[in-house]
Amino acid sequence: MASPPPITGIDTHAHIFDPSAPMVPGRRYAPRYAATVSAWLAHMDRSGLSHGVLVQPSFYGTDNRLVAEALAAHPGRLRGIAVVDPAMPESALAEMAAQGFVGARLNLVGKTLEDYSSRAWQRFFHRLAEIGWQLEIQRAFEDFAQILPAMTRAGGAVMIDHFGLPQGGIDPAIPTHAAVLEALRAAPKAWVKLSAPYRSGQDAAQAAASLTHLREACGGVDRFVWGSDWPHTQHEKDASYSQQVARLAQLLPDAADRRRVLVENPAALFRFT
């Protein structure tokens, strides 16, 4: 049996979609073009990255079939983050875990926040923690101080997408920003994905400043991963795959730090090792 390829880098955030596939009503966005797994893998190959994580797009709801098909086609190379019904049976979660899914996504942008300390939500978070899945959250930065304590209570990893979407960058002089940084200090199972600074209007200098504040709050780079956010939906003219790879090199000029973020951290968290 052939040995798996060595891990040279892991892109932990990309999407694939087909505009002809059924989408959920009330969606905020619907693609008009196809984003294929082969196109994404080609980008990774050109950038010297060996493995990747596909994140279920919100416009497909809990229909994770496209991601599941990609995982089946590339079982050693890919992992998946699903959108699931919190009440789904244990057998269904176990089946998805066997397919290569390693986490559940809650895209809370534009949604009313709920009481995540409630019994129903805590049961869901504990179920994820019990099977070793992470909880991936997309929400505006200033709201994480409110929701992070409840989401980390179950003991599982919680991933904050896209720097936490701090519009214009993180500013500790803003009380709500300072509160989030303090929440990160108090939550050792909270992770941050260094991805898509363009989604929060951050230029290179602002992203670098945000990273400095996040790094101080997290005590180093051990809780960071990187993602390309390919195919950069609604920002296709402003971003490219190679640009995002280059941006990471600018953010983390130290080779050891980059290896930690690109290889060591995500290899363990997303179960590549």
BAFI-3210 file (N, C-alpha, C; in Angstrom, 3 decimals, decimal comma, padded with zeros to 6 digits):
// residues 273
n [1|2|3|4|5|6|7|8|9|10|11|12|13|14|15|16|17|18|19|20|21|22|23|24|25|26|27|28|29|30|31|32|33|34|35|36|37|38|39|40|41|42|43|44|45|46|47|48|49|50|51|52|53|54|55|56|57|58|59|60|61|62|63|64|65|66|67|68|69|70|71|72|73|74|75|76|77|78|79|80|81|82|83|84|85|86|87|88|89|90|91|92|93|94|95|96|97|98|99|100|101|102|103|104|105|106|107|108|109|110|111|112|113|114|115|116|117|118|119|120|121|122|123|124|125|126|127|128|129|130|131|132|133|134|135|136|137|138|139|140|141|142|143|144|145|146|147|148|149|150|151|152|153|154|155|156|157|158|159|160|161|162|163|164|165|166|167|168|169|170|171|172|173|174|175|176|177|178|179|180|181|182|183|184|185|186|187|188|189|190|191|192|193|194|195|196|197|198|199|200|201|202|203|204|205|206|207|208|209|210|211|212|213|214|215|216|217|218|219|220|221|222|223|224|225|226|227|228|229|230|231|232|233|234|235|236|237|238|239|240|241|242|243|244|245|246|247|248|249|250|251|252|253|254|255|256|257|258|259|260|261|262|263|264|265|266|267|268|269|270|271|272|273]
n.u [000,843|000,608|002,368|000,947|001,102|003,651|002,951|002,909|001,683|-001,437|-004,470|-007,014|-009,528|-011,792|-014,184|-016,443|-018,726|-021,762|-023,716|-026,072|-026,979|-029,407|-030,414|-030,809|-033,785|-034,024|-031,336|-028,298|-026,621|-026,001|-024,194|-023,121|-021,494|-019,380|-017,406|-014,893|-013,567|-011,262|-010,175|-009,520|-007,628|-005,643|-004,748|-003,682|-001,626|000,077|000,933|002,376|001,105|-000,181|-002,510|-006,025|-009,014|-012,422|-015,115|-018,483|-020,682|-022,966|-025,261|-026,141|-027,246|-027,941|-027,322|-024,815|-023,658|-021,966|-019,493|-019,035|-018,720|-016,333|-014,575|-014,667|-013,448|-010,883|-009,601|-007,308|-006,265|-008,042|-010,276|-013,448|-015,748|-018,899|-022,342|-024,801|-027,834|-028,512|-029,930|-029,541|-029,297|-027,097|-026,007|-025,928|-024,099|-021,836|-021,539|-020,888|-018,480|-016,931|-016,769|-014,969|-015,477|-014,818|-015,802|-018,342|-020,190|-021,280|-022,680|-023,158|-023,545|-025,552|-027,637|-029,878|-028,517|-028,527|-029,324|-026,649|-025,914|-027,964|-029,784|-030,250|-028,437|-026,015|-026,021|-025,651|-023,091|-021,580|-021,917|-020,479|-017,918|-017,505|-017,103|-014,843|-015,021|-014,632|-016,058|-017,058|-017,155|-018,649|-018,864|-019,412|-016,641|-016,897|-018,879|-017,958|-017,062|-019,382|-020,449|-018,460|-017,656|-019,815|-019,756|-017,324|-017,532|-018,149|-015,790|-014,714|-012,892|-013,119|-013,436|-012,646|-013,625|-011,915|-010,162|-011,938|-013,552|-013,060|-013,997|-012,065|-009,929|-008,438|-008,813|-007,654|-008,407|-011,061|-013,783|-015,389|-013,754|-011,505|-012,684|-013,143|-010,522|-009,735|-011,472|-010,417|-007,977|-008,872|-009,838|-008,563|-009,182|-010,079|-009,674|-008,131|-008,696|-006,576|-007,566|-008,963|-008,759|-009,828|-012,558|-013,215|-012,441|-009,699|-006,516|-003,073|-001,446|-003,283|-004,189|-001,826|-001,490|-003,775|-003,121|-000,961|-002,251|-003,973|-002,129|-000,827|-002,978|-003,557|-001,268|000,894|001,488|000,222|-002,481|-003,441|-004,541|-004,415|-006,287|-007,327|-009,756|-010,744|-013,221|-013,071|-015,606|-017,709|-015,609|-013,967|-012,632|-010,908|-009,212|-006,916|-005,739|-002,919|-002,221|-003,266|-001,704|000,780|000,259|000,129|002,819|003,862|002,585|003,569|006,649|008,633|009,961|009,558|007,282|005,438|005,405|004,316|001,704|000,785|001,217|001,745|-000,146|-002,784|-002,656|-002,950|-005,361|-007,304|-007,200|-005,298|-003,156]
n.v [-001,192|002,158|004,870|007,765|011,045|013,395|016,046|019,195|021,573|022,950|023,961|025,328|026,299|026,348|026,427|024,456|024,377|024,011|025,671|024,573|022,859|022,173|024,876|026,483|028,210|031,768|032,378|034,328|034,614|033,412|031,408|031,935|030,488|027,576|026,060|023,931|020,919|019,985|022,274|023,766|022,045|022,188|024,819|024,555|022,714|024,216|026,041|024,589|023,201|020,506|019,345|019,782|021,498|021,374|023,569|023,566|025,409|027,976|028,316|025,851|024,699|021,968|020,007|018,231|016,930|017,478|018,133|015,741|013,949|014,904|014,363|011,593|011,077|011,961|010,814|010,720|013,193|015,275|016,938|017,672|020,288|020,436|021,514|020,990|019,602|020,373|018,483|016,045|012,456|010,288|008,255|009,329|011,418|009,887|008,505|010,613|011,418|009,185|009,566|011,606|014,098|016,630|018,549|021,004|023,662|026,917|029,489|032,566|035,084|037,852|036,731|036,363|036,265|033,472|031,929|030,418|029,023|027,463|024,406|022,803|023,753|023,359|020,609|019,897|021,011|019,471|016,965|017,268|017,683|015,214|013,471|014,490|016,609|019,887|023,150|025,492|028,939|031,755|035,113|038,566|040,313|041,719|040,383|038,015|037,914|037,661|035,182|033,210|032,072|030,299|028,580|027,275|025,862|023,149|021,887|021,250|022,096|025,393|027,161|030,289|032,019|033,718|035,771|036,609|038,504|041,400|044,507|046,659|045,998|044,856|046,632|047,300|049,463|049,771|048,939|046,550|045,053|044,712|043,117|040,745|039,898|039,414|037,326|035,377|034,941|033,619|031,260|028,489|026,565|027,880|028,762|030,545|031,407|032,414|033,946|035,335|038,335|040,373|040,200|041,610|044,104|044,638|045,903|045,104|046,128|046,513|043,889|042,743|044,128|043,246|040,540|040,734|041,530|039,343|037,312|037,964|037,692|034,982|033,804|033,199|031,336|028,912|028,392|029,049|028,699|028,523|029,679|029,750|030,710|030,237|030,012|032,801|034,139|036,718|038,426|037,987|039,583|040,984|039,344|036,574|033,182|032,809|035,287|035,242|033,237|034,485|036,606|035,369|034,678|037,214|037,984|036,120|036,024|034,431|031,265|029,017|029,715|029,875|027,204|026,030|027,077|026,375|023,621|021,973|022,739|022,567|019,906|018,247|019,230|018,938|016,293|015,012|013,628]
n.w [000,000|-000,899|000,588|002,198|000,701|001,676|003,987|002,857|003,096|004,146|002,971|004,580|004,034|001,618|-001,064|-002,990|-005,722|-007,662|-009,869|-010,783|-008,875|-006,295|-004,198|-000,983|000,095|000,733|000,794|001,024|-001,073|-004,367|-006,494|-009,901|-011,434|-011,852|-009,335|-009,166|-007,685|-008,910|-010,100|-007,845|-006,599|-008,501|-008,182|-005,600|-006,115|-007,778|-005,930|-004,185|-002,137|-000,281|000,867|001,783|002,999|002,613|002,882|003,616|001,584|002,589|001,058|000,223|002,398|004,541|002,748|001,975|-000,173|-002,437|-001,286|000,085|-002,053|-003,155|-001,058|-001,059|-003,469|-003,043|-000,622|001,044|000,853|001,371|003,691|005,324|006,243|007,523|007,104|009,375|010,750|014,034|015,489|014,280|013,972|015,911|014,369|011,793|012,087|012,687|010,287|008,557|009,700|009,083|006,379|006,123|007,120|009,504|011,141|012,055|010,656|011,539|010,083|011,013|010,096|009,539|010,935|013,745|016,921|019,104|022,297|023,192|025,350|026,022|026,770|024,484|022,523|023,910|024,140|021,468|020,984|022,766|021,617|019,237|020,315|021,509|019,368|018,336|016,572|015,232|015,828|013,596|013,121|011,636|011,977|012,885|014,284|016,779|018,152|019,186|021,825|023,212|022,424|022,448|025,021|025,686|023,504|023,698|025,987|026,019|025,513|023,047|020,011|018,727|015,826|014,573|011,856|009,154|010,293|012,165|011,094|011,505|010,870|008,977|010,536|013,669|016,654|019,697|021,243|020,926|022,834|022,464|020,788|022,417|024,341|022,941|022,427|025,037|025,613|023,935|025,188|027,395|026,430|025,573|023,652|021,472|018,118|015,368|012,047|009,593|007,163|004,151|004,464|002,991|003,236|005,442|004,820|005,148|004,532|003,648|005,730|007,795|008,206|009,114|011,517|012,856|013,116|014,864|017,250|017,634|017,892|020,255|022,043|021,788|022,594|020,882|017,821|017,803|017,672|015,215|011,836|008,230|005,399|001,973|001,052|-001,451|-004,033|-003,603|-003,399|-004,555|-004,420|-006,499|-008,369|-006,848|-005,466|-005,547|-005,818|-005,692|-004,709|-002,108|-000,957|-001,104|000,590|003,083|003,440|003,762|006,116|007,935|008,111|009,220|008,773|010,402|011,856|009,731|008,885|011,121|011,069|008,529|008,323|010,757|012,811|011,461|010,531|012,753|013,905|011,871|011,424|009,706|010,450]
ca.u [000,000|001,433|002,330|000,336|002,092|004,024|002,178|003,728|000,873|-002,867|-005,418|-008,113|-010,823|-012,142|-015,546|-016,768|-020,169|-022,315|-024,916|-027,271|-027,396|-030,467|-029,968|-031,848|-034,459|-033,570|-029,878|-027,790|-025,778|-026,122|-023,169|-023,527|-020,439|-018,979|-016,091|-014,679|-012,473|-010,049|-009,596|-008,903|-006,429|-004,606|-004,188|-002,836|-000,435|000,975|001,453|003,147|000,314|-000,491|-003,785|-006,986|-010,275|-013,568|-016,129|-019,803|-021,273|-024,242|-026,418|-026,610|-027,821|-027,396|-027,065|-023,349|-023,272|-020,831|-018,274|-018,849|-018,198|-014,922|-013,828|-014,570|-012,513|-009,523|-009,714|-006,087|-005,824|-009,043|-011,215|-014,598|-016,527|-020,277|-023,464|-025,653|-028,944|-028,048|-030,675|-029,351|-028,978|-025,693|-025,571|-025,637|-022,830|-020,777|-021,344|-020,172|-017,103|-016,260|-016,552|-013,878|-015,867|-014,157|-016,346|-019,637|-020,120|-022,391|-022,503|-024,101|-023,608|-026,907|-028,632|-030,062|-027,811|-029,365|-028,721|-025,856|-025,746|-029,183|-029,567|-030,212|-027,168|-024,925|-026,021|-025,038|-021,657|-020,981|-021,888|-019,345|-016,689|-017,366|-016,566|-013,619|-015,264|-014,550|-017,186|-016,523|-018,088|-018,445|-019,666|-018,672|-015,649|-017,306|-019,857|-017,373|-016,980|-020,695|-020,807|-017,353|-017,646|-020,784|-019,391|-016,138|-017,795|-018,194|-014,428|-014,243|-012,248|-013,984|-012,662|-013,151|-013,282|-011,575|-009,654|-013,059|-014,248|-012,979|-014,047|-010,969|-008,859|-008,657|-008,358|-007,901|-009,001|-012,514|-014,104|-015,854|-012,587|-010,711|-013,392|-012,906|-009,144|-009,723|-012,151|-009,461|-006,994|-009,521|-010,402|-007,457|-009,656|-010,524|-008,708|-008,399|-008,300|-005,999|-008,081|-009,872|-008,809|-010,635|-013,961|-013,402|-011,883|-008,355|-005,375|-001,953|-001,004|-004,320|-004,167|-000,634|-001,770|-004,733|-002,392|-000,183|-003,154|-004,430|-000,994|-000,627|-004,090|-003,508|000,003|001,747|000,829|-000,209|-003,929|-003,745|-004,431|-004,568|-007,159|-007,316|-011,112|-011,042|-012,839|-013,182|-016,918|-018,027|-014,353|-013,135|-011,805|-009,999|-008,357|-006,532|-005,136|-001,502|-002,145|-003,502|-000,513|001,820|-000,108|000,535|004,262|004,092|002,125|004,428|007,926|009,470|009,645|009,055|005,902|004,614|005,226|003,379|000,351|000,429|001,378|001,635|-001,434|-003,952|-002,539|-003,528|-006,739|-008,197|-007,015|-004,492|-002,136]
ca.v [000,000|003,352|005,793|009,044|012,062|014,238|017,276|020,383|022,738|022,630|025,050|024,875|026,940|026,538|026,007|024,010|024,466|023,852|026,514|023,803|022,086|022,872|025,749|026,733|029,510|032,785|032,493|035,677|034,611|032,233|031,504|031,773|029,732|026,373|025,995|022,488|020,470|019,868|023,614|024,130|021,235|022,714|025,982|024,070|022,113|025,288|026,746|023,665|022,754|019,095|018,908|020,871|021,327|021,978|024,077|023,573|026,737|028,138|028,291|024,478|024,218|020,728|019,059|018,225|015,887|017,853|017,978|014,309|013,334|015,289|013,627|010,206|011,013|012,299|010,550|011,010|014,574|016,268|016,817|018,523|020,921|020,299|022,190|019,892|019,851|020,016|017,341|014,854|011,300|009,926|007,406|010,188|012,078|008,885|008,240|011,750|011,351|008,151|010,096|012,562|015,369|016,784|019,690|021,560|025,107|027,809|030,811|033,396|036,420|038,245|035,999|036,763|035,376|032,725|031,628|029,236|028,296|026,682|022,956|022,227|024,080|022,710|019,192|019,818|021,261|018,305|015,872|017,520|017,451|013,784|012,770|015,167|017,608|021,295|024,017|026,614|030,056|032,997|036,157|039,805|040,189|042,253|039,513|036,777|037,932|037,258|033,803|032,262|031,272|029,204|027,631|026,513|025,204|021,691|021,371|021,029|023,226|026,352|027,888|031,603|032,213|034,982|036,727|037,064|039,578|042,713|045,489|047,613|045,499|044,788|047,804|047,067|050,642|049,595|048,022|045,234|044,331|044,320|042,024|039,520|039,489|038,837|036,033|034,446|034,595|032,721|030,094|027,815|025,722|028,743|028,891|031,622|031,113|033,578|033,833|036,323|039,664|041,263|040,160|042,621|045,374|044,844|045,903|044,323|046,678|046,252|042,459|042,496|044,633|042,313|039,335|041,044|041,497|037,968|036,509|038,259|037,128|033,514|033,330|032,662|030,936|027,517|028,267|029,637|027,960|029,415|029,232|030,625|031,184|030,051|030,911|034,223|034,571|038,149|039,175|037,340|040,577|041,610|038,355|035,394|032,155|033,108|036,484|034,863|032,514|035,493|037,405|034,629|034,823|038,551|038,013|035,258|035,898|033,400|029,972|028,107|030,119|029,474|025,752|025,729|027,456|025,684|022,165|021,276|023,000|021,964|018,455|017,625|019,662|018,413|014,825|014,481|012,761]
ca.w [000,000|-001,028|001,717|001,842|000,373|002,815|004,104|002,596|003,407|004,165|002,756|005,429|003,749|000,214|-001,379|-004,342|-005,950|-009,001|-009,850|-011,116|-007,708|-005,549|-003,118|000,015|-000,005|001,672|000,792|000,792|-002,279|-005,220|-007,536|-011,294|-012,123|-011,129|-008,697|-009,105|-006,840|-009,719|-010,260|-006,561|-006,419|-009,404|-007,496|-004,510|-006,697|-008,236|-004,763|-003,365|-000,994|-000,508|001,424|001,897|003,712|001,945|003,799|002,989|001,389|003,288|000,156|000,055|003,640|005,082|001,661|001,874|-001,123|-003,285|-000,491|000,346|-003,271|-003,279|-000,039|-001,502|-004,596|-002,577|000,816|001,797|000,650|001,739|004,795|005,091|007,305|007,068|007,751|009,821|011,665|015,386|016,033|013,459|014,806|016,087|013,262|010,654|012,388|012,564|008,858|007,988|010,192|008,300|005,033|006,141|007,725|010,805|011,853|011,665|010,450|011,801|009,490|011,762|009,505|009,180|011,707|015,137|017,831|020,037|023,588|022,927|026,602|026,245|026,830|023,130|021,880|024,631|023,763|020,150|021,114|023,411|020,640|018,356|021,068|021,774|018,189|017,933|015,534|015,599|015,515|012,816|013,251|010,905|012,611|013,068|015,354|018,076|018,804|019,689|023,285|023,702|022,103|022,563|026,256|025,621|022,457|024,097|027,271|025,856|025,461|021,685|019,347|018,046|014,818|014,192|010,441|008,482|011,288|012,973|010,364|012,157|009,791|009,047|011,398|015,109|017,390|021,126|021,866|020,844|023,942|022,027|020,272|023,576|025,002|022,178|022,689|026,380|025,512|023,333|026,218|028,357|025,724|024,891|022,559|020,377|017,045|014,419|010,678|008,934|005,805|003,571|005,085|002,156|003,650|006,483|004,342|005,688|003,623|004,177|007,013|008,806|008,510|009,919|012,859|013,459|013,484|016,062|018,408|017,811|018,341|021,679|022,796|021,711|023,140|019,825|016,572|017,901|017,454|013,914|010,579|007,074|004,326|000,796|000,780|-002,871|-005,137|-003,248|-003,888|-004,515|-004,410|-007,517|-009,058|-005,892|-004,815|-006,317|-004,966|-005,487|-003,870|-000,721|-000,512|-000,897|001,770|004,269|003,578|004,305|007,503|008,743|007,393|009,821|008,163|011,423|012,118|008,590|008,917|012,204|010,656|007,290|008,373|012,034|013,470|010,803|010,373|013,930|014,136|010,830|011,390|008,613|011,059]
c.u [000,880|001,267|001,668|001,402|002,434|003,202|003,110|002,984|-000,587|-003,672|-006,702|-009,450|-010,983|-013,547|-015,601|-018,281|-020,491|-023,609|-026,194|-027,776|-028,449|-029,914|-031,137|-032,516|-033,910|-032,073|-029,452|-027,021|-026,036|-025,108|-023,754|-022,477|-020,091|-017,588|-015,820|-013,506|-011,177|-009,378|-008,900|-007,609|-005,298|-003,960|-003,252|-001,531|000,573|001,611|002,231|002,429|-000,239|-001,908|-004,732|-008,257|-011,366|-014,625|-017,456|-020,317|-022,654|-025,438|-026,882|-027,241|-027,146|-027,188|-025,570|-022,822|-022,059|-019,507|-018,001|-018,271|-016,723|-014,064|-013,641|-013,556|-011,068|-009,424|-008,468|-005,703|-006,774|-009,805|-012,356|-015,171|-017,958|-021,195|-024,456|-026,812|-028,481|-028,745|-030,459|-028,899|-027,483|-025,165|-025,197|-024,331|-021,663|-020,484|-020,564|-018,711|-016,297|-015,965|-015,385|-014,254|-015,290|-014,704|-017,679|-019,531|-021,423|-022,045|-023,578|-024,192|-025,045|-028,002|-028,728|-029,352|-028,792|-028,655|-027,952|-025,469|-026,971|-028,871|-029,430|-028,877|-026,002|-024,862|-025,355|-023,524|-020,943|-020,913|-020,720|-018,031|-016,441|-016,802|-015,333|-013,791|-015,069|-015,847|-016,630|-017,563|-017,671|-019,417|-018,786|-017,828|-016,200|-018,291|-019,240|-017,218|-018,275|-020,941|-019,710|-017,387|-018,608|-020,362|-018,181|-016,371|-017,752|-016,813|-013,891|-013,594|-013,296|-013,117|-013,364|-012,675|-012,795|-011,132|-010,737|-013,846|-014,238|-012,928|-012,964|-009,834|-009,216|-008,036|-008,664|-008,476|-010,530|-012,916|-014,560|-014,715|-011,717|-011,355|-013,183|-011,492|-009,027|-010,401|-011,229|-008,400|-007,559|-010,030|-009,312|-007,887|-010,204|-009,379|-009,103|-007,862|-007,826|-006,364|-008,899|-009,897|-009,656|-012,104|-014,253|-012,718|-010,494|-007,318|-004,224|-001,518|-002,011|-004,357|-002,965|-000,842|-002,756|-004,028|-001,570|-001,049|-003,653|-003,319|-000,724|-001,718|-004,023|-002,186|000,928|000,932|000,242|-001,696|-004,361|-003,664|-004,645|-005,533|-007,174|-008,644|-011,443|-012,475|-013,145|-014,514|-017,202|-016,791|-013,405|-012,208|-010,747|-008,972|-008,040|-005,855|-003,679|-001,314|-002,326|-002,338|000,613|001,538|000,292|002,034|004,628|003,703|003,055|005,760|008,849|009,038|009,070|007,605|004,985|004,375|004,242|001,942|-000,117|000,412|001,004|000,285|-002,606|-003,860|-003,159|-005,007|-007,715|-007,962|-006,345|-003,398|-002,771]
c.v [001,244|004,250|007,087|010,078|012,888|015,523|018,465|021,672|022,377|023,908|024,651|025,547|027,182|026,002|025,445|024,092|024,326|024,664|025,768|022,966|022,869|023,648|026,074|028,083|030,483|032,961|033,930|035,769|033,327|032,357|031,297|031,022|028,524|026,554|024,524|022,128|020,361|021,220|024,054|023,347|021,715|023,955|025,543|023,485|023,179|026,030|025,840|023,186|021,363|018,690|020,099|020,475|022,084|022,344|024,162|025,004|026,818|027,982|026,887|023,928|022,951|019,643|019,109|017,280|016,251|017,691|016,497|013,593|013,661|014,541|012,176|010,046|011,249|012,061|010,870|012,463|015,610|015,899|017,803|019,105|021,002|021,321|021,097|020,410|019,454|018,807|016,062|013,683|010,992|009,114|008,241|010,942|011,112|008,569|009,377|011,767|010,322|008,620|011,093|013,950|015,445|017,971|020,124|023,078|025,786|029,165|031,714|034,817|036,712|037,553|036,557|035,764|034,723|032,562|030,314|028,492|027,434|025,190|022,350|022,508|023,401|021,221|019,013|019,999|020,084|017,122|016,038|017,214|015,960|013,020|013,483|016,159|019,012|022,003|025,250|027,725|031,217|034,038|037,406|039,738|040,583|041,352|038,275|036,760|037,434|035,765|032,780|031,461|030,091|028,151|026,784|025,693|023,689|021,067|021,077|022,275|024,091|027,189|029,183|031,887|033,626|036,088|037,140|038,193|040,916|043,812|046,563|047,190|045,551|046,004|047,601|048,276|050,609|048,575|046,638|044,406|043,841|043,137|040,703|039,004|038,863|037,467|034,981|034,017|033,546|031,432|029,377|026,894|026,555|028,952|030,055|031,225|032,402|033,518|035,063|037,667|040,645|041,253|041,125|043,932|045,662|044,855|045,164|044,808|046,391|044,778|042,113|042,970|043,721|041,053|039,568|040,961|040,085|037,085|036,736|037,608|035,604|032,942|032,715|032,245|029,524|027,312|028,933|028,580|028,965|028,810|030,239|031,324|031,105|029,556|032,392|034,814|036,031|039,039|038,629|038,327|041,180|040,640|037,222|034,417|032,502|034,331|036,133|034,066|033,506|036,329|036,687|034,758|036,196|038,636|037,238|035,052|034,831|032,026|028,987|028,433|029,678|027,976|025,355|025,954|026,658|024,164|021,590|021,494|022,322|020,463|017,739|017,959|019,040|016,924|014,321|013,578|012,010]
c.w [000,000|000,191|001,284|001,544|001,596|002,807|003,935|002,909|003,273|004,014|003,477|005,132|002,255|000,008|-002,793|-004,494|-007,420|-009,020|-010,201|-009,945|-006,915|-004,363|-002,200|-000,232|001,031|001,728|000,485|-000,526|-003,039|-006,351|-008,931|-012,105|-011,259|-010,538|-008,424|-008,206|-007,631|-009,932|-008,983|-006,328|-007,316|-008,801|-006,374|-005,046|-007,129|-007,059|-003,821|-002,116|-001,261|-000,117|001,592|002,618|002,963|002,976|003,050|002,812|002,029|002,359|-000,190|001,333|004,126|004,021|001,337|000,795|-001,973|-002,531|-000,236|-000,871|-003,460|-002,263|-000,451|-002,631|-004,159|-001,075|001,629|001,792|001,232|003,006|004,540|006,375|006,788|007,723|008,103|010,666|013,066|015,981|015,240|014,328|014,848|014,907|012,043|010,865|012,217|011,103|008,199|008,448|009,403|006,885|004,978|006,628|009,138|011,597|011,297|011,627|010,851|011,189|010,089|011,226|009,089|009,959|013,128|016,037|018,798|021,374|023,451|024,212|026,915|026,204|025,439|022,449|022,589|024,317|022,402|020,245|021,780|022,457|019,679|019,077|021,285|020,590|017,626|016,807|016,081|015,212|014,832|012,747|012,369|011,463|012,742|014,344|016,716|018,820|019,445|021,203|023,903|023,525|022,386|023,870|026,207|024,613|022,820|025,363|027,162|025,735|024,081|021,111|018,654|017,117|014,456|012,770|010,135|009,440|012,290|012,341|011,114|011,095|009,976|009,949|012,869|015,796|018,872|021,855|021,796|021,900|023,501|021,443|021,426|024,294|024,269|022,422|024,081|026,379|024,901|024,343|027,174|027,729|024,940|023,758|021,395|019,397|016,139|013,053|010,006|007,455|005,445|004,301|004,289|002,563|004,799|006,112|004,854|004,568|004,308|005,549|008,114|009,186|009,385|011,356|013,579|013,935|014,749|017,312|018,684|018,367|019,827|022,515|022,855|022,220|022,118|018,616|016,628|017,689|016,153|012,827|009,457|006,069|003,200|000,579|-000,715|-003,030|-004,876|-003,717|-003,557|-004,403|-005,486|-008,233|-008,147|-005,324|-005,781|-005,373|-004,652|-004,595|-002,404|-000,143|-000,219|000,338|003,055|004,506|004,127|005,774|008,421|008,035|007,965|009,318|009,178|011,770|010,981|008,597|010,011|011,744|009,440|007,416|009,738|012,718|012,761|010,622|011,550|014,074|013,134|010,553|010,121|009,145|012,218]
res [m|a|s|p|p|p|i|t|g|i|d|t|h|a|h|i|f|d|p|s|a|p|m|v|p|g|r|r|y|a|p|r|y|a|a|t|v|s|a|w|l|a|h|m|d|r|s|g|l|s|h|g|v|l|v|q|p|s|f|y|g|t|d|n|r|l|v|a|e|a|l|a|a|h|p|g|r|l|r|g|i|a|v|v|d|p|a|m|p|e|s|a|l|a|e|m|a|a|q|g|f|v|g|a|r|l|n|l|v|g|k|t|l|e|d|y|s|s|r|a|w|q|r|f|f|h|r|l|a|e|i|g|w|q|l|e|i|q|r|a|f|e|d|f|a|q|i|l|p|a|m|t|r|a|g|g|a|v|m|i|d|h|f|g|l|p|q|g|g|i|d|p|a|i|p|t|h|a|a|v|l|e|a|l|r|a|a|p|k|a|w|v|k|l|s|a|p|y|r|s|g|q|d|a|a|q|a|a|a|s|l|t|h|l|r|e|a|c|g|g|v|d|r|f|v|w|g|s|d|w|p|h|t|q|h|e|k|d|a|s|y|s|q|q|v|a|r|l|a|q|l|l|p|d|a|a|d|r|r|r|v|l|v|e|n|p|a|a|l|f|r|f|t]
***
